[in-house]
Amino acid sequence: MRAKHDARPTSFTGRFWRWHINFCPGWKAYFNSLSDSEKIEIRKKYNFTKY
């Protein structure tokens, strides 16, 4: 899903990906395991501010 979001962010799959990362415990665990620089990169790329 992440690759499909990167290719077409406004598609249904892209929008579903954005919705999914806001509640998924697996994504939260993955995100928290990243280094600070990787977190910053993902926050910018997906406009992600939740965790």
C-alpha distance matrix in Angstrom:
0.0 3.8 5.5 5.1 6.2 8.7 9.9 10.4 10.4 12.6 10.8 10.3 6.5 7.1 9.8 8.3 6.2 9.7 11.5 9.8 10.7 14.2 15.2 13.4 16.2 14.1 12.4 16.0 17.5 15.2 15.9 19.5 19.9 19.2 22.2 23.3 22.6 19.0 18.7 20.4 18.2 15.0 17.1 18.1 14.8 13.1 16.5 16.1 19.4 19.2 20.1
3.8 0.0 3.8 5.4 5.1 6.3 8.7 9.9 9.4 12.5 11.8 12.1 8.7 7.5 10.3 9.8 6.5 9.0 11.7 10.3 9.9 13.4 15.1 13.5 15.9 13.8 11.3 14.6 16.1 13.4 13.5 17.3 17.6 16.3 19.0 20.0 19.1 15.5 15.4 16.9 14.5 11.4 13.8 14.7 11.3 10.1 13.8 13.5 17.0 17.3 18.0
5.5 3.8 0.0 3.8 5.4 5.0 6.3 8.7 9.5 12.7 11.8 13.0 9.7 8.7 12.2 12.3 9.7 12.0 15.0 13.9 13.6 17.1 18.9 17.3 19.6 17.2 14.8 18.1 19.4 16.3 16.5 20.2 20.1 18.4 20.8 21.9 20.4 16.9 17.5 18.6 15.6 13.3 16.0 16.1 12.4 12.1 15.9 16.3 20.0 20.7 21.3
5.1 5.4 3.8 0.0 3.8 5.4 5.1 6.0 7.4 9.9 8.3 9.6 6.6 6.1 9.9 10.3 8.7 11.3 13.9 13.4 14.0 17.2 19.0 17.8 20.7 18.7 16.5 19.8 21.5 18.8 18.8 22.6 22.9 21.5 23.9 24.7 23.3 19.9 20.0 20.9 18.1 15.5 17.6 17.5 13.8 12.9 16.4 17.1 20.8 21.4 22.7
6.2 5.1 5.4 3.8 0.0 3.8 5.4 5.2 4.5 7.6 7.4 8.9 6.5 3.9 7.4 8.6 6.7 8.2 11.3 11.5 11.7 14.5 16.9 16.3 19.3 17.8 15.1 17.9 20.1 17.7 17.0 20.8 21.6 20.0 22.3 22.6 21.2 18.0 17.7 18.2 15.6 12.9 14.4 14.3 10.7 9.4 12.7 13.7 17.4 18.3 19.9
8.7 6.3 5.0 5.4 3.8 0.0 3.8 5.7 5.9 9.6 10.1 12.3 10.1 7.5 10.7 12.3 9.9 10.8 14.3 14.5 13.9 16.8 19.4 18.7 21.3 19.5 16.4 19.1 21.0 18.1 17.2 20.9 21.4 19.2 21.0 21.3 19.3 16.3 16.6 16.8 13.6 11.7 13.7 12.8 9.0 9.1 12.6 14.1 17.9 19.4 20.6
9.9 8.7 6.3 5.1 5.4 3.8 0.0 3.8 6.4 9.2 9.0 11.8 10.2 8.3 11.8 13.6 12.0 13.4 16.6 16.9 16.9 19.8 22.2 21.5 24.3 22.4 19.7 22.6 24.4 21.5 20.9 24.6 24.9 22.8 24.6 24.9 22.8 19.9 20.4 20.4 17.1 15.4 17.4 16.2 12.4 12.6 15.8 17.6 21.4 22.8 24.3
10.4 9.9 8.7 6.0 5.2 5.7 3.8 0.0 3.8 5.6 5.6 8.9 8.3 6.2 9.2 11.6 11.0 11.9 14.8 15.9 16.4 18.8 21.3 21.1 24.3 23.0 20.2 23.0 25.2 22.7 21.9 25.6 26.5 24.5 26.4 26.4 24.6 21.7 21.6 21.5 18.6 16.5 17.8 16.6 13.1 12.5 15.2 17.1 20.8 22.2 24.1
10.4 9.4 9.5 7.4 4.5 5.9 6.4 3.8 0.0 3.8 5.6 8.3 7.9 4.5 6.5 9.5 8.8 8.8 11.8 13.4 13.7 15.6 18.4 18.7 22.0 21.1 18.1 20.4 23.1 20.9 19.6 23.2 24.6 22.7 24.6 24.3 22.8 20.0 19.3 19.1 16.7 14.3 14.9 14.0 10.8 9.4 11.8 13.7 17.3 18.7 20.9
12.6 12.5 12.7 9.9 7.6 9.6 9.2 5.6 3.8 0.0 3.8 6.6 8.0 5.7 6.0 9.5 10.3 10.0 12.1 14.4 15.4 16.8 19.5 20.2 23.7 23.3 20.4 22.7 25.6 23.8 22.5 26.1 27.6 26.0 28.0 27.5 26.1 23.5 22.5 22.1 20.0 17.6 17.7 16.7 14.0 12.2 13.8 15.8 19.0 20.3 22.9
10.8 11.8 11.8 8.3 7.4 10.1 9.0 5.6 5.6 3.8 0.0 3.8 5.4 5.0 6.2 8.5 9.8 10.9 12.4 14.1 15.8 17.5 19.6 19.9 23.5 22.8 20.4 23.1 25.8 24.0 23.3 26.9 28.2 26.9 29.2 29.2 27.9 25.0 24.1 24.3 22.0 19.3 19.9 19.4 16.3 14.4 16.5 17.9 21.3 22.0 24.5
10.3 12.1 13.0 9.6 8.9 12.3 11.8 8.9 8.3 6.6 3.8 0.0 3.8 5.4 5.2 6.0 8.6 10.1 10.5 12.0 14.4 16.0 17.5 17.8 21.5 21.1 19.2 21.9 24.6 23.2 22.8 26.3 27.8 27.0 29.7 29.7 29.0 25.9 24.7 25.3 23.4 20.2 20.7 20.8 18.0 15.4 17.5 18.2 21.2 21.3 23.8
6.5 8.7 9.7 6.6 6.5 10.1 10.2 8.3 7.9 8.0 5.4 3.8 0.0 3.8 5.5 4.9 6.1 8.8 9.8 10.1 12.3 14.6 16.0 15.6 19.1 18.2 16.3 19.4 21.7 20.1 20.1 23.6 24.8 24.0 26.8 27.3 26.5 23.2 22.3 23.3 21.2 18.0 19.0 19.5 16.3 14.0 16.6 16.9 20.2 20.1 22.1
7.1 7.5 8.7 6.1 3.9 7.5 8.3 6.2 4.5 5.7 5.0 5.4 3.8 0.0 3.8 5.4 5.1 6.5 8.8 9.8 11.0 13.2 15.4 15.4 18.8 18.0 15.5 18.2 20.8 18.9 18.3 21.9 23.2 22.0 24.5 24.6 23.6 20.5 19.6 20.1 18.0 14.9 15.8 15.9 12.8 10.5 13.1 13.9 17.3 17.8 19.9
9.8 10.3 12.2 9.9 7.4 10.7 11.8 9.2 6.5 6.0 6.2 5.2 5.5 3.8 0.0 3.8 5.4 5.2 6.3 8.6 10.3 11.5 13.7 14.6 18.2 18.2 15.7 17.9 21.0 19.7 18.8 22.1 24.0 23.1 25.6 25.3 24.7 21.8 20.3 20.7 19.2 16.0 15.9 16.4 13.9 10.9 12.6 13.1 16.0 16.3 18.9
8.3 9.8 12.3 10.3 8.6 12.3 13.6 11.6 9.5 9.5 8.5 6.0 4.9 5.4 3.8 0.0 3.8 5.5 5.1 6.0 8.7 10.3 11.6 11.9 15.6 15.6 13.7 16.2 19.0 18.1 17.8 21.0 22.8 22.4 25.3 25.5 25.3 22.2 20.5 21.7 20.3 16.8 17.0 18.2 15.7 12.5 14.5 14.1 16.8 16.2 18.4
6.2 6.5 9.7 8.7 6.7 9.9 12.0 11.0 8.8 10.3 9.8 8.6 6.1 5.1 5.4 3.8 0.0 3.8 5.4 5.0 6.3 8.9 10.6 10.3 13.7 13.1 10.7 13.5 16.1 14.8 14.3 17.8 19.3 18.8 21.7 22.0 21.7 18.5 17.0 18.4 16.9 13.3 14.1 15.4 12.8 9.8 12.4 11.7 14.7 14.3 16.1
9.7 9.0 12.0 11.3 8.2 10.8 13.4 11.9 8.8 10.0 10.9 10.1 8.8 6.5 5.2 5.5 3.8 0.0 3.8 5.5 5.6 6.9 9.7 10.6 14.0 14.1 11.2 13.0 16.2 15.2 13.8 17.1 19.2 18.4 21.0 20.6 20.5 17.7 15.6 16.5 15.5 12.0 11.7 13.1 11.2 7.6 9.3 8.6 11.5 11.4 13.8
11.5 11.7 15.0 13.9 11.3 14.3 16.6 14.8 11.8 12.1 12.4 10.5 9.8 8.8 6.3 5.1 5.4 3.8 0.0 3.8 5.7 5.7 7.6 9.2 12.8 13.7 11.5 13.0 16.4 16.2 15.2 18.0 20.4 20.3 23.1 22.8 23.2 20.4 18.0 19.2 18.7 15.0 14.4 16.2 14.7 11.0 12.0 10.7 12.7 11.6 14.1
9.8 10.3 13.9 13.4 11.5 14.5 16.9 15.9 13.4 14.4 14.1 12.0 10.1 9.8 8.6 6.0 5.0 5.5 3.8 0.0 3.8 5.4 5.9 6.0 9.8 10.2 8.5 10.6 13.6 13.4 13.1 16.0 18.0 18.3 21.5 21.8 22.4 19.3 17.2 19.0 18.5 14.7 14.8 17.1 15.4 12.0 13.7 11.7 13.7 12.0 13.6
10.7 9.9 13.6 14.0 11.7 13.9 16.9 16.4 13.7 15.4 15.8 14.4 12.3 11.0 10.3 8.7 6.3 5.6 5.7 3.8 0.0 3.8 5.6 5.6 8.5 8.8 6.0 7.6 10.9 10.5 9.6 12.5 14.7 14.8 17.8 18.0 18.7 15.8 13.4 15.4 15.2 11.4 11.5 14.2 12.9 9.7 11.2 8.7 10.6 9.1 10.3
14.2 13.4 17.1 17.2 14.5 16.8 19.8 18.8 15.6 16.8 17.5 16.0 14.6 13.2 11.5 10.3 8.9 6.9 5.7 5.4 3.8 0.0 3.8 6.3 8.9 10.6 8.3 8.3 12.0 12.6 11.2 13.3 16.2 16.5 19.2 18.8 20.0 17.5 14.6 16.2 16.7 13.1 12.1 15.0 14.5 11.0 11.3 8.4 9.1 6.8 8.8
15.2 15.1 18.9 19.0 16.9 19.4 22.2 21.3 18.4 19.5 19.6 17.5 16.0 15.4 13.7 11.6 10.6 9.7 7.6 5.9 5.6 3.8 0.0 3.8 6.4 8.9 8.0 7.8 11.1 12.5 12.1 13.6 16.4 17.6 20.6 20.6 22.2 19.7 16.8 19.0 19.6 16.0 15.3 18.4 17.9 14.5 15.0 12.0 12.3 9.2 10.3
13.4 13.5 17.3 17.8 16.3 18.7 21.5 21.1 18.7 20.2 19.9 17.8 15.6 15.4 14.6 11.9 10.3 10.6 9.2 6.0 5.6 6.3 3.8 0.0 3.8 5.4 5.3 6.4 8.9 10.0 10.6 12.4 14.5 15.9 19.4 20.1 21.6 18.7 16.4 19.1 19.3 15.7 15.9 19.1 18.1 15.1 16.4 13.4 14.2 11.5 11.6
16.2 15.9 19.6 20.7 19.3 21.3 24.3 24.3 22.0 23.7 23.5 21.5 19.1 18.8 18.2 15.6 13.7 14.0 12.8 9.8 8.5 8.9 6.4 3.8 0.0 3.8 5.4 5.0 6.2 8.6 9.8 10.5 12.4 14.6 18.1 19.1 21.1 18.4 16.2 19.3 20.0 16.7 17.0 20.5 19.9 17.3 18.5 15.0 15.3 12.2 11.2
14.1 13.8 17.2 18.7 17.8 19.5 22.4 23.0 21.1 23.3 22.8 21.1 18.2 18.0 18.2 15.6 13.1 14.1 13.7 10.2 8.8 10.6 8.9 5.4 3.8 0.0 3.8 5.4 5.2 6.1 8.5 9.9 10.7 12.8 16.5 18.2 19.8 16.8 15.2 18.6 18.7 15.5 16.7 20.0 18.9 16.8 18.6 15.5 16.5 14.0 12.7
12.4 11.3 14.8 16.5 15.1 16.4 19.7 20.2 18.1 20.4 20.4 19.2 16.3 15.5 15.7 13.7 10.7 11.2 11.5 8.5 6.0 8.3 8.0 5.3 5.4 3.8 0.0 3.8 5.4 5.0 5.9 8.4 9.8 10.9 14.5 15.6 17.0 13.9 12.1 15.2 15.2 11.9 13.0 16.2 15.2 13.0 14.9 11.9 13.2 11.3 10.2
16.0 14.6 18.1 19.8 17.9 19.1 22.6 23.0 20.4 22.7 23.1 21.9 19.4 18.2 17.9 16.2 13.5 13.0 13.0 10.6 7.6 8.3 7.8 6.4 5.0 5.4 3.8 0.0 3.8 5.4 5.1 6.1 8.6 10.2 13.4 14.2 16.2 13.7 11.3 14.4 15.4 12.4 12.7 16.3 16.2 14.1 15.1 11.5 11.7 9.3 7.4
17.5 16.1 19.4 21.5 20.1 21.0 24.4 25.2 23.1 25.6 25.8 24.6 21.7 20.8 21.0 19.0 16.1 16.2 16.4 13.6 10.9 12.0 11.1 8.9 6.2 5.2 5.4 3.8 0.0 3.8 5.5 5.2 6.3 9.0 12.4 14.0 16.3 13.9 12.1 15.7 16.7 14.1 15.0 18.6 18.4 16.8 18.1 14.7 14.9 12.7 10.1
15.2 13.4 16.3 18.8 17.7 18.1 21.5 22.7 20.9 23.8 24.0 23.2 20.1 18.9 19.7 18.1 14.8 15.2 16.2 13.4 10.5 12.6 12.5 10.0 8.6 6.1 5.0 5.4 3.8 0.0 3.8 5.5 5.2 6.8 10.5 12.6 14.1 11.2 10.2 13.9 14.1 11.6 13.4 16.6 15.9 14.9 16.8 13.8 14.8 13.5 11.2
15.9 13.5 16.5 18.8 17.0 17.2 20.9 21.9 19.6 22.5 23.3 22.8 20.1 18.3 18.8 17.8 14.3 13.8 15.2 13.1 9.6 11.2 12.1 10.6 9.8 8.5 5.9 5.1 5.5 3.8 0.0 3.8 5.4 5.5 8.7 9.8 11.5 8.8 6.8 10.4 11.2 8.7 9.9 13.3 13.3 12.3 13.7 10.6 11.4 10.5 8.1
19.5 17.3 20.2 22.6 20.8 20.9 24.6 25.6 23.2 26.1 26.9 26.3 23.6 21.9 22.1 21.0 17.8 17.1 18.0 16.0 12.5 13.3 13.6 12.4 10.5 9.9 8.4 6.1 5.2 5.5 3.8 0.0 3.8 5.5 8.0 9.0 11.8 10.1 8.0 11.5 13.2 11.5 12.1 15.6 16.2 15.4 16.1 12.9 12.6 11.3 7.9
19.9 17.6 20.1 22.9 21.6 21.4 24.9 26.5 24.6 27.6 28.2 27.8 24.8 23.2 24.0 22.8 19.3 19.2 20.4 18.0 14.7 16.2 16.4 14.5 12.4 10.7 9.8 8.6 6.3 5.2 5.4 3.8 0.0 3.8 6.7 9.2 11.6 9.7 9.1 12.8 13.8 12.6 14.1 17.3 17.5 17.2 18.5 15.6 15.9 14.9 11.7
19.2 16.3 18.4 21.5 20.0 19.2 22.8 24.5 22.7 26.0 26.9 27.0 24.0 22.0 23.1 22.4 18.8 18.4 20.3 18.3 14.8 16.5 17.6 15.9 14.6 12.8 10.9 10.2 9.0 6.8 5.5 5.5 3.8 0.0 3.8 6.5 8.1 5.9 6.1 9.7 10.4 9.8 11.7 14.4 14.7 15.1 16.5 14.1 14.8 14.8 11.9
22.2 19.0 20.8 23.9 22.3 21.0 24.6 26.4 24.6 28.0 29.2 29.7 26.8 24.5 25.6 25.3 21.7 21.0 23.1 21.5 17.8 19.2 20.6 19.4 18.1 16.5 14.5 13.4 12.4 10.5 8.7 8.0 6.7 3.8 0.0 3.8 5.5 5.3 6.3 8.8 10.0 10.7 12.3 14.5 15.4 16.5 17.4 15.5 15.8 16.4 13.5
23.3 20.0 21.9 24.7 22.6 21.3 24.9 26.4 24.3 27.5 29.2 29.7 27.3 24.6 25.3 25.5 22.0 20.6 22.8 21.8 18.0 18.8 20.6 20.1 19.1 18.2 15.6 14.2 14.0 12.6 9.8 9.0 9.2 6.5 3.8 0.0 3.8 5.5 5.1 6.3 8.7 10.0 10.5 12.5 14.3 15.5 15.6 13.9 13.7 14.8 12.2
22.6 19.1 20.4 23.3 21.2 19.3 22.8 24.6 22.8 26.1 27.9 29.0 26.5 23.6 24.7 25.3 21.7 20.5 23.2 22.4 18.7 20.0 22.2 21.6 21.1 19.8 17.0 16.2 16.3 14.1 11.5 11.8 11.6 8.1 5.5 3.8 0.0 3.8 5.4 5.2 6.3 8.8 9.9 10.9 12.4 14.4 14.9 14.1 14.6 16.4 14.4
19.0 15.5 16.9 19.9 18.0 16.3 19.9 21.7 20.0 23.5 25.0 25.9 23.2 20.5 21.8 22.2 18.5 17.7 20.4 19.3 15.8 17.5 19.7 18.7 18.4 16.8 13.9 13.7 13.9 11.2 8.8 10.1 9.7 5.9 5.3 5.5 3.8 0.0 3.8 5.4 5.0 6.2 8.5 10.0 10.5 12.2 13.5 12.4 13.7 15.2 13.3
18.7 15.4 17.5 20.0 17.7 16.6 20.4 21.6 19.3 22.5 24.1 24.7 22.3 19.6 20.3 20.5 17.0 15.6 18.0 17.2 13.4 14.6 16.8 16.4 16.2 15.2 12.1 11.3 12.1 10.2 6.8 8.0 9.1 6.1 6.3 5.1 5.4 3.8 0.0 3.8 5.4 5.2 6.0 8.6 9.8 10.6 11.2 9.4 10.1 11.5 9.6
20.4 16.9 18.6 20.9 18.2 16.8 20.4 21.5 19.1 22.1 24.3 25.3 23.3 20.1 20.7 21.7 18.4 16.5 19.2 19.0 15.4 16.2 19.0 19.1 19.3 18.6 15.2 14.4 15.7 13.9 10.4 11.5 12.8 9.7 8.8 6.3 5.2 5.4 3.8 0.0 3.8 5.5 5.1 6.3 8.6 10.1 9.9 9.3 9.9 12.4 11.3
18.2 14.5 15.6 18.1 15.6 13.6 17.1 18.6 16.7 20.0 22.0 23.4 21.2 18.0 19.2 20.3 16.9 15.5 18.7 18.5 15.2 16.7 19.6 19.3 20.0 18.7 15.2 15.4 16.7 14.1 11.2 13.2 13.8 10.4 10.0 8.7 6.3 5.0 5.4 3.8 0.0 3.8 5.5 5.3 6.2 8.7 9.6 9.9 11.7 14.2 13.6
15.0 11.4 13.3 15.5 12.9 11.7 15.4 16.5 14.3 17.6 19.3 20.2 18.0 14.9 16.0 16.8 13.3 12.0 15.0 14.7 11.4 13.1 16.0 15.7 16.7 15.5 11.9 12.4 14.1 11.6 8.7 11.5 12.6 9.8 10.7 10.0 8.8 6.2 5.2 5.5 3.8 0.0 3.8 5.4 5.0 6.0 7.7 7.2 9.7 11.7 11.4
17.1 13.8 16.0 17.6 14.4 13.7 17.4 17.8 14.9 17.7 19.9 20.7 19.0 15.8 15.9 17.0 14.1 11.7 14.4 14.8 11.5 12.1 15.3 15.9 17.0 16.7 13.0 12.7 15.0 13.4 9.9 12.1 14.1 11.7 12.3 10.5 9.9 8.5 6.0 5.1 5.5 3.8 0.0 3.8 5.6 5.5 5.2 4.5 6.4 9.2 9.6
18.1 14.7 16.1 17.5 14.3 12.8 16.2 16.6 14.0 16.7 19.4 20.8 19.5 15.9 16.4 18.2 15.4 13.1 16.2 17.1 14.2 15.0 18.4 19.1 20.5 20.0 16.2 16.3 18.6 16.6 13.3 15.6 17.3 14.4 14.5 12.5 10.9 10.0 8.6 6.3 5.3 5.4 3.8 0.0 3.8 5.7 5.1 6.9 9.1 12.4 13.2
14.8 11.3 12.4 13.8 10.7 9.0 12.4 13.1 10.8 14.0 16.3 18.0 16.3 12.8 13.9 15.7 12.8 11.2 14.7 15.4 12.9 14.5 17.9 18.1 19.9 18.9 15.2 16.2 18.4 15.9 13.3 16.2 17.5 14.7 15.4 14.3 12.4 10.5 9.8 8.6 6.2 5.0 5.6 3.8 0.0 3.8 5.8 7.8 11.0 13.7 14.6
13.1 10.1 12.1 12.9 9.4 9.1 12.6 12.5 9.4 12.2 14.4 15.4 14.0 10.5 10.9 12.5 9.8 7.6 11.0 12.0 9.7 11.0 14.5 15.1 17.3 16.8 13.0 14.1 16.8 14.9 12.3 15.4 17.2 15.1 16.5 15.5 14.4 12.2 10.6 10.1 8.7 6.0 5.5 5.7 3.8 0.0 3.8 5.2 8.9 11.0 12.7
16.5 13.8 15.9 16.4 12.7 12.6 15.8 15.2 11.8 13.8 16.5 17.5 16.6 13.1 12.6 14.5 12.4 9.3 12.0 13.7 11.2 11.3 15.0 16.4 18.5 18.6 14.9 15.1 18.1 16.8 13.7 16.1 18.5 16.5 17.4 15.6 14.9 13.5 11.2 9.9 9.6 7.7 5.2 5.1 5.8 3.8 0.0 3.8 6.6 9.6 11.7
16.1 13.5 16.3 17.1 13.7 14.1 17.6 17.1 13.7 15.8 17.9 18.2 16.9 13.9 13.1 14.1 11.7 8.6 10.7 11.7 8.7 8.4 12.0 13.4 15.0 15.5 11.9 11.5 14.7 13.8 10.6 12.9 15.6 14.1 15.5 13.9 14.1 12.4 9.4 9.3 9.9 7.2 4.5 6.9 7.8 5.2 3.8 0.0 3.8 6.1 8.1
19.4 17.0 20.0 20.8 17.4 17.9 21.4 20.8 17.3 19.0 21.3 21.2 20.2 17.3 16.0 16.8 14.7 11.5 12.7 13.7 10.6 9.1 12.3 14.2 15.3 16.5 13.2 11.7 14.9 14.8 11.4 12.6 15.9 14.8 15.8 13.7 14.6 13.7 10.1 9.9 11.7 9.7 6.4 9.1 11.0 8.9 6.6 3.8 0.0 3.8 6.0
19.2 17.3 20.7 21.4 18.3 19.4 22.8 22.2 18.7 20.3 22.0 21.3 20.1 17.8 16.3 16.2 14.3 11.4 11.6 12.0 9.1 6.8 9.2 11.5 12.2 14.0 11.3 9.3 12.7 13.5 10.5 11.3 14.9 14.8 16.4 14.8 16.4 15.2 11.5 12.4 14.2 11.7 9.2 12.4 13.7 11.0 9.6 6.1 3.8 0.0 3.8
20.1 18.0 21.3 22.7 19.9 20.6 24.3 24.1 20.9 22.9 24.5 23.8 22.1 19.9 18.9 18.4 16.1 13.8 14.1 13.6 10.3 8.8 10.3 11.6 11.2 12.7 10.2 7.4 10.1 11.2 8.1 7.9 11.7 11.9 13.5 12.2 14.4 13.3 9.6 11.3 13.6 11.4 9.6 13.2 14.6 12.7 11.7 8.1 6.0 3.8 0.0
